[in-house]
Amino acid sequence: MSKRLRIFATLPFLLVAPLVTSAAQYCSLRPPPGGSSLAAGGIQHTTNATDGSDVIASAWYPGWLATDFPPSSISWNRYNAMTFSFATTTPDVSTIALDDVSTQALPEFVSAAKNNVGSHFFQQKLDRPTILFQGVTALLSIGGWTGSQYYSTAVATSENRTAFVSAVLDLVSKYDLDGIDFDWEYPGKVGLPCNVVNPDDSNNFLLFLQELREQPAGKDLVLTAAVGIAPFVGPNQLPMDDVSDFSLVLDRIAIMAYDVWGSWSPSVGPNAPLDDSCASDQEGSAVSAVNAWTAANFPANITLGVAAYGHSFRVSPTAALNSTGSIILYPSFEKDSQPMGSADTPGDTSSDPCGDPNGVSGVFTFAGLVSGGFLDSDGTAASGIEYTFDSCSQTPFVYNESSQVMVSYDDATSFAAKGTFINAQGLLGFAVWDVTGDYNDILLDSLHEAMGIEQVCEAS
């Protein structure tokens, strides 16, 4: 099972004398001098380095947005793994579906990942430079919030699991994928209301993963799972005490430490709190999630899911601002007046797989907050916008008094705090939802800086 992913950045050709029979230049993202001594070639950071493992710098790419944000728009040389989202489960366990836009975009995505100019290293033999590729790892995510409807059915019986394994491996072969990400929302729990749910979902999921890993074509695949802030639940609907068997078949998990507060919540709250131990209402956080998964015996093969977006709320000025005009944390909001987010389309009449209207999400990407006038192009609050940073959750809030819209989101400061946390906890790295949400790589740059990641080129 592959445990180390590597990224290489472009070097211009430097032709050497013909008598040089072999010389290679490797470029990598590594910690600055003074960190632990590690093998060359990986994205590495200073604190999770005692075992020589590489940092995972990853993100999800929403394939349905490929028309407006093609794979060529990705900052490929800043990542070593990228996950295309989503393929979806279907009533036929032998079939995994892709929408039309994704079907067209996935081959381009995989090609860009494997051949991107940020991942080349060059080997010169005699007088002819030879390009060798070690690109960004290309994964395909199956599921998501609206694509997990039939996961339970797909793993429910031995016959179904075998058919589903074959369907997964067919996708891997067809699109030349390096791995698969399983984003089942959620085993044994209701996500979308019409999802099939079985009390034995978690155990059946494990059996499926074990069978997939046993196949010759599955042995060396990168297998990941996007998971909630609590471990998988057992038949009793409670988080399992021991999920260590999952770590034997998964290379890593990405904890989706976001969507903790939103329009479903009793008040405005942090979308992606780093910590909530200091909060009066503890709904979950990155800190509590990592503690929960490691307490359930999942090792530190964990990436922290970080959000390049936030949730908006309609809040009256009297509820939003105190007497000095500063933002009040956890104010009440108008549940029947959801603001339109940057991710929403006016007049959208589409429905989810259950047949219910999608409605207005109120989601603002970080880039959408810039285009929407909440933030300036440097990612700081625009003129006329109130801003506060919650020292407990380590997340910011902005408020437009004119439109009465408050947004809980992440900025460079909160991403830096999460990068520091990743290092301190010895986690594998980060996974951004999603790669289209950033603006001029402000958030990504903050993570790299906080984690001490830099580009280093050296001869081998």
CORFEN-V96458 format. One record per pair of residues at least 12 apart in sequence whose ideal C-beta (glycine too) atoms are under 10 Angstrom apart, sorted by the first residue. I is the first residue (numbers start at 1). J is the second residue. If there is no record, write none. Layout:
I;J  I;J
This chain:
1;213  1;218  1;219  1;220  1;221  1;222  1;223  1;248  1;249  1;250  1;251  2;137  2;178  2;179  2;219  2;220  2;221  2;222  2;223  2;251  3;51  3;53  3;54  3;222  3;251  3;252  3;301  3;428  4;39  4;41  4;42  4;43  4;44  4;51  4;52  4;53  4;54  4;55  4;56  4;80  4;251  4;428  5;42  5;43  5;53  5;54  5;55  5;56  5;57  5;58  5;79  5;80  5;81  5;134  5;136  5;137  5;178  5;179  5;222  5;251  5;252  5;428  5;429  6;26  6;28  6;29  6;39  6;40  6;41  6;42  6;43  6;44  6;54  6;80  6;119  6;121  6;134  6;135  6;136  6;137  7;27  7;28  7;29  7;41  7;42  7;43  7;54  7;55  7;57  7;76  7;77  7;78  7;79  7;80  7;81  7;116  7;118  7;119  7;134  7;135  7;136  7;137  7;455  8;25  8;26  8;27  8;28  8;29  8;41  8;42  8;77  8;80  8;116  8;118  8;119  8;120  8;121  8;122  8;132  8;133  8;134  8;135  8;136  8;455  8;457  9;25  9;26  9;27  9;28  9;29  9;76  9;77  9;78  9;116  9;117  9;118  9;119  9;120  9;121  9;455  9;456  9;457  10;25  10;27  10;77  10;116  10;117  10;118  10;119  10;120  10;121  10;122  10;457  11;24  11;25  11;26  11;27  11;120  11;121  11;122  11;457  12;25  12;122  13;25  13;122  13;124  13;129  13;131  14;122  14;124  14;129  15;124  15;127  15;128  15;129  16;124  16;126  16;127  16;129  17;124  17;126  17;127  18;124  18;125  18;126  18;127  18;128  19;126  19;127  20;124  20;125  20;126  20;127  21;124  21;125  21;126  22;123  22;124  22;125  22;126  22;130  22;460  23;122  23;123  23;124  23;125  23;129  23;459  23;460  24;121  24;122  24;123  24;124  24;125  24;130  24;132  24;458  24;459  24;460  25;120  25;121  25;122  25;123  25;124  25;457  25;458  25;459  25;460  26;40  26;41  26;42  26;121  26;122  26;123  26;134  26;456  26;457  26;458  26;459  26;460  27;40  27;41  27;77  27;118  27;119  27;120  27;121  27;122  27;455  27;456  27;457  27;458  28;40  28;41  28;42  28;43  28;44  28;54  28;80  28;121  28;453  28;454  28;455  28;456  28;457  28;458  29;41  29;42  29;43  29;44  29;45  29;54  29;55  29;57  29;77  29;78  29;79  29;80  29;118  29;448  29;451  29;452  29;453  29;454  29;455  29;456  30;42  30;43  30;44  30;45  30;46  30;49  30;54  30;55  30;452  30;453  30;454  30;455  30;456  30;458  31;43  31;44  31;45  31;46  31;47  31;49  31;55  31;423  31;451  31;452  31;453  31;454  31;456  32;45  32;46  32;452  32;453  32;454  32;456  33;454  33;456  34;46  34;452  35;47  35;49  35;452  36;48  36;49  36;50  36;51  36;52  37;49  37;52  38;50  38;51  38;52  38;53  38;54  39;52  39;53  39;54  40;456  40;457  40;458  40;459  40;460  41;54  41;121  41;134  41;456  41;458  41;460  42;54  42;55  42;56  42;80  43;55  43;56  43;57  43;58  43;78  43;79  43;80  43;81  43;429  43;448  43;451  43;453  43;454  43;455  44;429  44;451  44;452  44;453  44;456  45;57  45;419  45;422  45;423  45;426  45;427  45;428  45;429  45;448  45;450  45;451  45;452  45;453  46;423  46;451  46;452  46;453  47;420  47;422  47;423  47;424  47;425  47;426  47;427  47;451  47;452  48;300  48;422  48;423  48;424  48;425  48;426  48;427  48;428  48;429  48;451  49;423  49;426  50;426  51;300  51;426  53;300  53;301  53;426  53;428  53;429  54;80  54;428  54;429  55;80  55;303  55;422  55;423  55;427  55;428  55;429  55;430  55;448  55;451  55;452  55;453  56;79  56;80  56;81  56;137  56;224  56;251  56;252  56;254  56;301  56;302  56;303  56;304  56;422  56;427  56;428  56;429  56;430  56;431  57;78  57;79  57;80  57;81  57;82  57;136  57;303  57;428  57;429  57;430  57;431  57;432  57;444  57;447  57;448  57;451  57;453  58;79  58;80  58;81  58;82  58;83  58;136  58;137  58;139  58;181  58;224  58;252  58;254  58;303  58;305  58;428  58;429  58;430  58;431  58;432  58;435  59;74  59;75  59;78  59;79  59;81  59;82  59;83  59;85  59;305  59;306  59;308  59;430  59;431  59;432  59;433  59;434  59;435  59;436  59;437  59;438  59;444  60;82  60;83  60;84  60;85  60;86  60;139  60;141  60;144  60;181  60;183  60;226  60;254  60;305  60;308  60;431  60;432  60;433  60;434  60;435  60;436  60;437  61;73  61;74  61;79  61;82  61;83  61;84  61;85  61;102  61;105  61;106  61;109  61;112  61;113  61;138  61;139  61;141  61;432  61;434  61;435  61;436  62;84  62;85  62;86  62;101  62;102  62;105  62;141  62;144  62;343  62;433  62;434  62;435  62;436  62;437  63;84  63;85  63;86  63;87  63;98  63;99  63;101  63;102  63;103  63;104  63;105  63;106  63;109  63;140  63;141  64;85  64;86  64;98  64;99  64;100  64;101  64;102  64;105  65;85  65;101  65;102  65;105  65;343  65;434  65;435  65;436  66;84  66;101  66;102  66;104  66;105  66;106  66;108  66;109  66;436  67;101  67;104  67;105  68;436  69;105  69;367  69;434  69;435  69;436  69;437  70;105  70;108  70;109  70;112  71;84  71;105  71;106  71;107  71;108  71;109  71;110  71;111  71;112  71;113  71;116  71;138  71;435  72;108  72;109  72;112  72;116  73;112  73;435  73;436  74;109  74;112  74;113  74;116  74;118  74;136  74;435  74;436  75;116  75;118  75;435  75;438  75;440  75;441  75;444  75;445  76;112  76;113  76;115  76;116  76;117  76;118  76;119  76;135  76;136  76;435  77;116  77;117  77;118  77;119  77;120  77;136  77;455  78;118  78;136  78;435  78;441  78;444  78;445  78;447  78;448  78;453  78;455  79;113  79;116  79;118  79;119  79;136  79;137  79;429  79;430  79;431  79;432  79;435  79;444  80;113  80;118  80;119  80;134  80;135  80;136  80;137  80;429  81;113  81;136  81;137  81;138  81;139  81;178  81;179  81;181  81;222  81;224  81;251  81;252  81;303  81;429  81;431  82;109  82;110  82;112  82;113  82;116  82;135  82;136  82;137  82;138  82;139  82;178  82;431  82;432  82;435  83;109  83;113  83;137  83;138  83;139  83;140  83;141  83;179  83;180  83;181  83;183  83;222  83;224  83;226  83;254  83;431  83;433  83;434  83;435  84;98  84;102  84;105  84;106  84;109  84;110  84;113  84;138  84;139  84;140  84;141  84;175  84;177  84;181  85;102  85;139  85;140  85;141  85;142  85;143  85;144  85;147  85;181  85;183  85;226  85;433  85;434  85;435  86;98  86;99  86;102  86;140  86;141  86;142  86;143  86;144  86;145  86;146  86;147  86;148  86;181  86;183  87;99  87;102  87;103  87;106  87;140  87;141  87;142  87;143  87;144  87;147  87;167  87;168  87;171  87;175  87;180  87;181  87;183  88;102  88;141  88;142  88;143  88;144  88;146  88;147  88;148  88;149  88;150  88;151  88;353  89;142  89;143  89;144  89;147  89;148  89;149  89;150  89;151  89;152  89;153  89;154  89;155  89;164  89;167  89;184  89;195  89;196  89;353  90;147  90;149  90;150  90;153  90;154  90;167  91;149  91;150  91;153  91;154  91;196  92;150  92;153  92;154  92;163  92;167  93;150  93;151  93;153  93;154  93;155  93;156  93;157  93;159  93;160  93;161  93;162  93;163  93;164  93;165  93;166  93;167  94;154  94;160  94;162  94;163  94;164  94;166  94;167  94;170  95;150  95;154  95;163  95;164  95;167  95;170  96;140  96;142  96;143  96;147  96;150  96;154  96;164  96;167  96;168  96;170  96;171  96;180  97;142  97;147  98;140  98;171  98;175  99;147  102;140  103;175  106;138  106;140  106;171  106;174  106;175  106;176  106;177  107;174  107;175  107;176  109;138  109;140  109;175  109;177  110;135  110;136  110;138  110;139  110;140  110;175  110;176  110;177  110;178  111;135  111;138  111;175  111;176  112;135  112;136  112;138  113;135  113;136  113;137  113;138  113;139  113;176  113;177  113;178  114;133  114;134  114;135  114;136  114;137  114;138  114;176  114;177  114;178  115;131  115;133  115;135  115;136  116;133  116;135  116;136  117;135  118;135  118;136  118;455  119;133  119;134  119;135  119;136  119;137  120;132  120;133  120;134  120;135  121;133  121;134  121;457  121;460  123;460  135;178  136;178  137;177  137;178  137;179  137;222  137;224  137;251  138;175  138;176  138;177  138;178  138;179  138;222  139;172  139;177  139;178  139;179  139;180  139;181  139;221  139;222  139;223  139;224  140;168  140;171  140;172  140;175  140;177  140;178  140;179  140;180  140;181  141;179  141;180  141;181  141;182  141;183  141;224  141;225  141;226  141;254  142;154  142;164  142;167  142;168  142;171  142;180  142;181  142;182  142;183  142;184  143;181  143;182  143;183  143;184  143;185  143;186  143;191  143;225  143;226  144;181  144;183  144;184  144;185  144;191  144;192  144;226  145;183  145;185  145;186  145;191  145;192  145;195  145;259  145;352  145;353  146;185  146;191  146;192  146;195  146;352  146;353  146;354  146;358  147;183  147;184  147;185  147;192  147;195  147;353  148;182  148;183  148;184  148;185  148;186  148;187  148;191  148;192  148;195  148;196  148;353  149;185  149;191  149;192  149;194  149;195  149;196  149;352  149;353  149;354  150;164  150;195  150;196  150;353  151;164  151;182  151;183  151;184  151;185  151;186  151;187  151;191  151;195  151;196  151;197  151;198  151;201  151;204  151;205  151;208  152;184  152;187  152;188  152;195  152;196  152;197  152;198  152;199  152;200  152;201  152;204  152;205  153;195  153;196  153;198  153;204  154;167  154;168  154;184  154;196  154;204  154;205  154;208  155;184  155;187  155;198  155;200  155;201  155;202  155;203  155;204  155;205  155;206  155;207  155;208  155;209  155;211  156;196  156;198  156;200  156;201  156;204  156;208  157;204  157;207  158;204  158;207  158;208  158;211  160;204  160;208  161;204  161;205  161;207  161;208  161;209  161;210  161;211  161;212  162;208  162;211  162;212  162;215  164;208  164;211  164;212  165;208  165;209  165;211  165;212  165;213  165;214  165;215  165;217  165;218  166;212  166;215  166;217  168;180  168;182  168;208  168;212  168;215  168;217  168;218  168;221  168;223  169;212  169;215  169;216  169;217  169;218  169;221  170;217  172;217  172;218  172;221  173;217  177;221  177;222  178;220  178;221  178;222  179;218  179;220  179;221  179;222  179;223  179;224  179;251  180;212  180;218  180;221  180;222  180;223  180;224  180;225  181;222  181;223  181;224  181;225  181;226  181;250  181;252  181;253  181;254  181;431  182;205  182;208  182;209  182;212  182;223  182;224  182;225  182;226  182;227  182;250  182;253  183;224  183;225  183;226  183;227  183;254  183;256  184;201  184;202  184;205  184;225  184;226  184;227  184;228  184;232  185;226  185;227  185;228  185;256  186;201  186;202  186;227  186;228  186;230  186;232  186;233  187;200  187;201  187;202  187;203  187;204  187;205  187;206  187;225  187;227  187;228  187;232  187;233  187;234  187;240  188;200  188;201  188;202  188;203  188;204  188;205  188;232  188;233  188;234  188;235  188;236  188;237  188;238  188;239  188;240  189;201  189;202  189;228  189;230  189;232  189;233  189;237  191;228  192;352  192;353  192;354  192;356  193;352  193;353  193;354  193;355  193;356  194;352  194;353  194;354  194;355  194;356  195;353  195;354  198;235  199;233  199;234  199;235  199;236  199;237  200;234  200;235  201;232  201;233  201;234  201;235  202;231  202;232  202;233  202;234  202;235  202;239  202;240  202;243  202;246  203;232  203;234  203;235  203;240  203;245  205;225  205;232  205;246  205;249  206;232  206;243  206;245  206;246  206;248  206;249  206;250  207;245  207;249  208;249  209;223  209;225  209;245  209;246  209;248  209;249  209;250  210;245  210;246  210;248  210;249  211;249  212;249  213;248  213;249  213;250  214;249  218;249  221;251  222;250  222;251  222;252  223;249  223;250  223;251  223;252  224;250  224;251  224;252  224;253  224;254  224;301  224;303  224;431  225;246  225;249  225;250  225;251  225;252  225;253  225;254  225;255  226;253  226;254  226;255  226;256  226;303  226;305  226;431  226;433  227;243  227;246  227;250  227;253  227;254  227;255  227;256  227;257  227;289  227;293  227;298  227;302  227;305  228;255  228;256  228;257  228;259  228;284  228;289  228;292  228;293  228;305  229;255  229;256  229;257  229;258  229;259  229;260  229;273  229;283  229;284  229;285  229;286  229;288  229;289  229;290  229;292  229;293  229;305  230;255  230;284  230;288  230;289  230;292  230;293  230;296  231;243  231;246  231;253  231;289  231;292  231;293  231;294  231;295  231;296  231;297  231;298  232;246  232;293  232;296  232;298  239;292  239;293  239;295  239;296  240;296  240;297  240;298  241;295  241;296  241;297  242;295  242;296  242;297  242;298  243;292  243;293  243;295  243;296  243;297  243;298  244;296  244;297  244;298  244;299  245;297  245;298  246;293  246;296  246;297  246;298  246;301  247;293  247;297  247;298  247;299  247;300  247;301  247;302  250;298  250;301  251;301  251;428  252;298  252;299  252;300  252;301  252;302  252;303  252;427  252;428  252;429  252;431  253;293  253;298  253;301  253;302  253;303  253;305  253;428  253;431  254;302  254;303  254;304  254;305  254;306  254;428  254;429  254;430  254;431  254;432  254;433  255;286  255;289  255;290  255;292  255;293  255;298  255;302  255;303  255;304  255;305  255;306  255;427  255;431  256;272  256;289  256;304  256;305  256;306  256;307  256;431  256;433  257;271  257;272  257;273  257;274  257;284  257;285  257;286  257;287  257;288  257;289  257;290  257;304  257;305  257;306  257;307  257;418  258;270  258;271  258;272  258;273  258;284  258;286  258;305  258;306  258;307  258;308  258;309  258;310  258;311  258;395  258;410  258;433  259;271  259;272  259;284  259;305  259;307  259;309  259;311  259;363  259;433  260;272  260;273  260;276  260;282  260;283  260;284  260;285  260;286  260;288  260;289  260;307  260;311  260;393  260;395  260;408  261;273  261;276  261;281  261;283  261;284  261;310  261;311  261;313  261;330  261;393  261;395  261;408  262;310  262;311  262;312  262;313  262;361  262;362  262;363  262;408  263;311  263;312  263;313  263;314  263;333  263;335  263;338  263;339  263;359  263;360  263;361  263;362  263;363  264;311  264;335  265;281  265;283  265;311  265;313  265;330  265;333  265;335  265;408  266;281  266;283  266;330  266;332  266;333  266;335  267;281  267;313  267;315  267;319  267;329  267;330  267;331  267;332  267;333  268;311  268;312  268;313  268;314  268;315  268;319  268;320  268;327  268;328  268;329  268;330  268;331  268;332  268;333  268;397  268;399  268;406  268;407  268;408  269;281  269;283  269;311  269;313  269;329  269;330  269;331  269;333  269;390  269;393  269;395  269;397  269;408  270;283  270;285  270;310  270;311  270;329  270;330  270;390  270;392  270;393  270;394  270;395  270;396  270;397  270;408  270;409  270;410  270;414  271;307  271;309  271;310  271;311  271;312  271;363  271;364  271;393  271;395  271;397  271;407  271;408  271;409  271;410  271;414  272;285  272;286  272;304  272;305  272;306  272;307  272;308  272;309  272;310  272;311  272;393  272;394  272;395  272;408  272;409  272;410  272;414  272;415  272;418  272;433  273;285  273;286  273;287  273;288  273;289  273;390  273;392  273;393  273;394  273;395  273;408  273;414  274;286  274;287  274;304  274;306  274;390  274;392  274;393  274;394  274;395  274;410  274;414  274;415  274;417  274;418  274;420  274;421  275;287  275;288  275;390  275;391  275;392  275;393  275;394  275;395  275;417  275;421  276;288  276;392  276;393  276;394  277;291  277;392  278;390  278;391  278;392  278;393  279;329  279;330  279;390  279;392  279;393  280;330  280;392  281;330  285;392  285;393  285;394  285;395  286;304  286;305  286;306  286;393  286;394  286;417  286;418  286;421  286;422  286;425  286;427  287;394  287;421  287;425  289;302  289;304  289;305  290;302  290;304  290;421  290;422  290;425  290;427  291;425  294;425  294;427  299;426  299;428  300;425  300;426  300;427  300;428  301;427  301;428  302;422  302;425  302;426  302;427  302;428  302;429  302;431  303;422  303;427  303;428  303;429  303;430  303;431  303;432  304;418  304;419  304;421  304;422  304;425  304;427  304;428  304;429  304;430  304;431  304;432  304;447  305;418  305;430  305;431  305;432  305;433  306;410  306;414  306;415  306;418  306;419  306;422  306;430  306;431  306;432  306;433  306;443  306;444  306;447  307;363  307;365  307;366  307;395  307;408  307;409  307;410  307;414  307;415  307;418  307;432  307;433  307;434  307;437  307;443  308;365  308;366  308;367  308;368  308;409  308;410  308;415  308;432  308;433  308;434  308;435  308;436  308;437  308;438  308;439  308;442  308;443  308;444  309;341  309;342  309;343  309;361  309;363  309;364  309;365  309;366  309;367  309;368  309;369  309;407  309;409  309;410  309;432  309;433  309;434  309;436  309;437  309;438  310;341  310;342  310;362  310;363  310;364  310;365  310;366  310;368  310;369  310;374  310;395  310;396  310;397  310;398  310;406  310;407  310;408  310;409  310;410  310;411  310;437  311;338  311;339  311;341  311;361  311;362  311;363  311;364  311;406  311;407  311;408  311;409  312;333  312;338  312;339  312;340  312;341  312;342  312;344  312;360  312;361  312;362  312;363  312;364  312;368  312;369  312;372  312;374  312;398  312;400  312;403  312;405  312;406  312;407  312;408  312;409  313;331  313;332  313;333  313;334  313;335  313;337  313;338  313;339  313;362  313;397  313;399  313;404  313;405  313;406  313;407  313;408  314;333  314;334  314;335  314;336  314;337  314;338  314;339  314;362  314;403  314;404  314;405  314;406  315;327  315;328  315;331  315;332  315;333  315;334  315;337  315;339  315;397  315;399  315;400  315;401  315;404  315;405  315;406  316;331  316;332  316;333  316;334  316;401  316;404  317;386  317;399  317;401  317;402  317;404  318;331  318;332  319;331  319;332  319;333  319;334  319;404  319;406  320;332  320;333  320;386  320;397  320;399  320;400  320;401  320;404  320;405  320;406  321;386  321;399  321;401  321;406  325;386  325;399  325;401  326;386  326;387  326;388  326;399  327;386  327;387  327;388  327;389  327;390  327;396  327;397  327;398  327;399  327;406  328;388  328;397  328;399  328;406  329;388  329;390  329;391  329;392  329;393  329;397  329;408  330;390  330;397  331;397  331;399  331;406  333;404  333;405  333;406  334;404  337;360  337;404  337;405  338;359  338;360  338;361  338;362  339;360  339;361  339;362  339;364  339;372  339;400  339;403  339;404  339;405  339;406  339;407  340;360  340;361  340;362  340;363  340;364  340;372  340;405  341;360  341;361  341;362  341;363  341;364  341;365  341;368  341;369  341;372  341;405  341;407  342;361  342;362  342;363  342;364  342;365  342;366  342;367  342;368  342;369  342;370  342;371  342;372  342;374  342;407  342;437  343;360  343;361  343;362  343;363  343;364  343;365  343;368  343;436  343;437  344;358  344;359  344;360  344;361  344;362  344;363  344;364  344;368  345;358  345;360  346;360  348;360  348;361  362;405  362;407  363;407  363;409  363;437  364;398  364;405  364;407  364;408  364;409  364;437  365;409  365;434  365;436  365;437  365;438  365;439  366;379  366;409  366;410  366;411  366;412  366;415  366;436  366;437  366;438  366;439  366;440  366;442  366;443  367;379  367;436  367;437  367;438  367;439  367;440  367;442  367;443  368;407  368;409  368;436  368;437  368;439  369;381  369;382  369;385  369;398  369;407  369;409  369;411  369;437  369;439  370;382  370;439  370;440  370;442  371;439  372;398  372;400  372;403  372;405  372;407  373;385  373;400  373;403  374;387  374;398  374;399  374;400  374;403  374;405  374;406  374;407  374;409  375;387  375;396  375;398  375;407  375;409  375;411  375;439  375;442  377;439  377;440  377;442  378;412  378;439  378;440  378;442  379;411  379;412  379;413  379;415  379;438  379;439  379;440  379;442  379;443  379;445  379;446  380;396  380;398  380;411  380;412  380;413  380;442  381;396  381;397  381;398  381;399  381;411  382;398  382;400  384;400  384;401  384;402  385;398  385;399  385;400  385;401  385;402  385;405  385;407  386;398  386;399  386;400  386;401  386;406  387;399  387;411  389;411  389;413  389;414  389;417  390;408  390;414  393;408  393;414  393;417  394;410  394;413  394;414  394;415  394;416  394;417  394;418  394;420  394;421  395;408  395;409  395;410  395;411  395;413  395;414  395;415  395;417  395;418  396;408  396;409  396;410  396;411  396;412  396;413  396;414  397;409  398;411  409;437  410;432  410;437  410;443  410;446  411;442  411;443  411;446  412;442  412;443  412;444  412;445  412;446  412;447  412;449  412;450  413;446  413;450  414;443  414;446  415;430  415;432  415;438  415;442  415;443  415;444  415;445  415;446  415;447  415;448  415;449  415;450  416;443  416;445  416;446  416;447  416;448  416;449  416;450  416;451  417;446  417;450  418;430  418;443  418;446  418;447  418;450  418;451  419;446  419;447  419;448  419;449  419;450  419;451  419;452  419;453  420;447  420;450  420;451  420;452  421;450  421;451  422;447  422;450  422;451  423;450  423;451  423;452  429;447  429;451  429;453  430;444  430;447  430;448  430;451  432;444  432;447
